[in-house]
Amino acid sequence: MTGPLNAQRTISGTFGKTIDENGNWLNNVYKIEANIEITFADVKRSGTRWMGNKVTGLKGSGTIGSYMITSEWIEKMAQVTDDKSSPFTTQLIVTLADPESFGAYRVRLMNVTFDKIPVVQYEVGEIVDQELTFLFSGYEVLESLRGEG
């Protein structure tokens, strides 16, 4: 029998890190989210009113919240605008490693490409941050979190 939730084991985003494909810690990232949308086709079935579902596709997308420190990533994303280059594609490794948790959760997002280029923005008196939206195709869990017992 399990007792109440041990609140110390909940994961704090304070210990999250995002690493680029060259091993650089993107320390300006303050939030990241990646999701996979599953596409289904309806399947009519004999002998039942219940509609069946067949998986027909997957689409990965996400958002990065970051403080603007340099224009390096904007310039990489902009390579697609010269009509000669392919879109900038990379991979990201995202880690949650709260020292009070059961270890680390680490995921590699593959074939990451950005679908919007944040050319410029600012507001007087405010820290400049950016929302970077991206698509990805493929992911791999590099480290899993498992509880005791």
N, C-alpha and C positions, 0 to 999 in steps of 0.2 A: 504494500500500500504506500502511496506517495503522499507526502505532507504538502504544506503550502509552498508556493513558489519561493525559491531563494532569490530575492531581489538583487543580490550581489552578482548573480550569474547572467543578468540581462546585459545585452551588448550596448556599449556606448559608442556612438559614431565618432567621438573624440579620437579614437584610436584607428580610424580608417585611413588608408593610404591608397593612392592611385599611382601606378608606375607605367611609363610608356614602354614601347618595344625596345628601346635602348637602355632600359634599366634606370631611367631618370625618374626620381620622385617628383610628381607634379604637386608640389607643396602649396600651390595656390588654389587647388581644388578643395572646396568646402562641402560639396555634396555631389553625389552621383546616384543615378537610378538607371537600371537596365531591366527591360522586360521582354518577354517573348509572347507575341500574339499567335494563337493557334487558330488556323482557318479550318473550318469543317464544311463538308458537303452533306446535305440531307440525303438519307437513304430510306426509301419507302420499303416496308417489309410486309410480306404476306403473313396473314394470321394474327396481326396485332395492329392496334391503332397507334402504337408508339412509333415515332419516327426514330430511325437509327442515325448515327453520325459517323462519318469517315473523315479522318484527318487528311487534309489535302495540301497543307502548307504551314510554314512557320515564318515569322517576321520578327527580327530583333530590332528594338529601338531603345533609345535612352536619352538622358539629359545630364549634363555636367554643369554645376554651378561653380564658378571660379572667380577669383579676384584677378583683374588685369595687372600683370607685372611687366610683360613684354608683349610684342606683337608677333612673336615667332610662330605661334599656332595659327593665327589669322593668315599669315603669309603662306604657311603650308596648305591651309584650306583653299586659299585663293589660286593655287596653281591650276585649278580646273578652268579658270576664267580666260586663259590664254589661247584657247581653241586647239592647242597642240598636246596638252598634257592630260593624263588621266587624273581622276580625283585622288586627293591625298588619302591613303589607306594605311592604317596602323593596327596595332593591337594594344589593349590596355589590361593591366593586371590590377585588380581591385582586392584589397585585403582589409578585413575587420579583425583586429587582434587586441581586444580588450584584455588586459592582464588578469582580470577577475573572472573571465569566461573559461570555457572548457578548451581553449586553444584558439586557433585562428581559422577564419573562413576566407579562402582565397580563390578567386575566379579569374580566368583569362577570357576576355572578350576578343573574338577574332574578326578580322576583316572589317574593322571599324572605319566608317567614312561619315563625314559630317554633311548634313543636308541643308545647312544655313551658314552663311559667313557673316559674323558680326563685325562689319567694317569699322564702325566707330559709334560710340555712345558715351555720354557723361552727363552728370548733373552737378551743378555747382554745390560745393560743400559736402558731397557724398563720395564714399569710396566707390571706385569704378569696378563693377563686377559684370560678368558675362554669363549668359545661358547658352550653352553649346548643345545643340541637338544632333543626335547621330543615329546611324543605322549600323547593325552588325549582323554577320551571318556565321554563327557558330560560337560556342562557348565550352569551356572545360573547367570543371571544379578541380583545383589544384590541392586544396586542403579543405577537409570537412570538419564541422563541429559535431561532436558526439558527447552526450552527457555521461556521467558516471553510472556504472551499474549495468 
